[in-house]
Amino acid sequence: MIYRSISFLVLIFIIFLRFNLTKPNYKNGDFVKITSKVYNEPIVYDRQQYLKLQGLKLYLPKYPSVTYGDNVVVTGQINNGKLVSPKLVEIKSDKKGLYSFRQKLINFYKSSLPEPYASLVAGTVIGSKNMPEDFWNKLKDTGTAHIVVASGTNVTMTAAFLIGLLTVFLKRRVAIWITMAGIFAYVVISGFDAPIIRAGIMGSILLIGQEKGRLVNSWRILIYSGLIMLLIKPLWITDLGFILSFVATISLMLLQKKIDNRLKIIPAGIREGLSTSLAAQVGVAPIIFVTFGQFNILSPIINALVLWTIPYIMVVGALSGIVGLIVPVLGRLILYVAFPFLLWFTKILEIFSY
Amino acid sequence: MVYKNIRNILVLILITVWLAVFNIDNKLHIIACDVGQGDAILIQKNTTQILIDSGSGNKVLDCLGRYMPFWDRQIELAISTHIDKDHSGGFVDVFNRYKIVNFLTNDLNNPMYDTLTARVIKKVVGGSGTKVIYPDVGMVIRVGVIYLDILHPYEGFSSKNTNDYSVVNFVRYGNFKAIFTGDMENDTWDKIINTTKIEPVDYIKISHHGSKNGTSEKLLQILKPKIAIISVGKNSYGHPSEEVINLLKKYNIKILRTDLEGDVDYIVD
């Protein structure tokens, strides 16, 4: 026990040390040239695109468009964490591999369905954040944006789907390792966002535990996932997505079962969504309110009304995307089967955003 | 269990088919999309679409999504009246998402058209398999049961003002007639009126977002429209101008504005 406490303290000390060592040392007014891979999907606005490079925020003209996974060289001047008057000097796109797979999927959805349905599928399946402004505002107003920006739930579902499918054909050991590779691929495809990485690490630890036949405590997994992430990138402690993801998970673990038990009157299909979002809201709502000034008292109800459609949208969307990259017409037909769910989701948002 | 899943999937397919078929009516819709300051007009009959201009950004996609059947990914004719960003800036997104069969536009190689918008459009049009058509006075284009008569510009037209290049055209459908005007300005209007036969219309898309240099009393006396659409958003130019609004009121023309009404869906039986 004593050794564990000491190792725990040492870990926190290392994180603290790394935080101070890796903190970028920019001064206001510095001219810099950044050479970097784009690790987050740029957000495209009417006239410009927003991206974050090495902790700096910057706005570039809309064209040429930068995508997740590109290697770029940008010059500009530092001003309070922003890069002012940035210039795109060079851009190299990755034509193969997982990054371009993501782009192809997004293109498939966006050329197969109109807005806002296309963005809803692309967001749900692989966490693409580029969507029409109106729709994004509706998601934020109703407290449902977390669904579309690829949450940890997606990772859990991917893992559950893979392990369920693979254990039919393969030995459990092999299935577990392939599933872990699948989780890793999914994390890369959906963009390195904190909630997805958190779920990816937690899922992987859980799977390793299963493979070794050890019982694992979910609290311990959560804490170690957080520490591992901070060890790799200490700057995450200031990332709102990171904080929200952990707070939401903690309140889920504390409250979801208890709330669910008290809602026995409500039909099972909707109850799960309601208890999940009620539990998560307890922890998350204050943080969102302080940072964005937003709070929608109806949010748990709206979530309950739409959350049940997500697994279907994900499964049909992912399947259609994979088929669609080989035989576009067939993929499109499969995608259309998700349309009733997409229509339901967007109609509910429309009703509640007035 | 397996049978239950198959049953559920079949029910789902049935719902999808119902949603796909149920939404179509057999009337002509002229939808002035609410794209803020700019023009984007969707003319739709069944699954045939004509898109006149595209606004400046991607708001046009929302509008197309609202009115086109979700499975229809083809626009039969797109018209870029002229290259100004508030009219043609959205075409790149439209080309990326939809198959455009025909694209009516002024010559994109015209030196006047050496703008970022034009360069990006040229690039997407090049790789899309779209047939590009250049406008010329007297040209008649048939799209399904809808006819378009081109009134301006003529081949070899040149000007220092991009607005003067605006494609002006009639849309005929049965006895119904509408005129679309881009950002045409009064000087060039006068030339069009003097050289081309112009008949009264039912519907006019007011030129240049209601600017006073786009609509003259003489023009309204010739066109005698019953309905006037002003496609306008928040702007610093004072569009639409008091003068034009008063002129329309004077002739008892019903005014519909996208900044006040949102999308204006005008239905012709």
Interface residues (C-beta under 8 A of the other chain):
Chain A: V44 Y45 D46 R47 P61 Y63 N107 K110 S111 S112 L113 P114 E115 P116 Y117 A118 P132 E133 D134 F135 Y336 V337 F339 P340 L343
Chain B: I9 L12 I13 I15 T16 L19 A20 S56 G57 N58 K59 L61 D62 L64 G65 M68 F70 W71 R73 V92 N96 R97 Y98 L116 V120
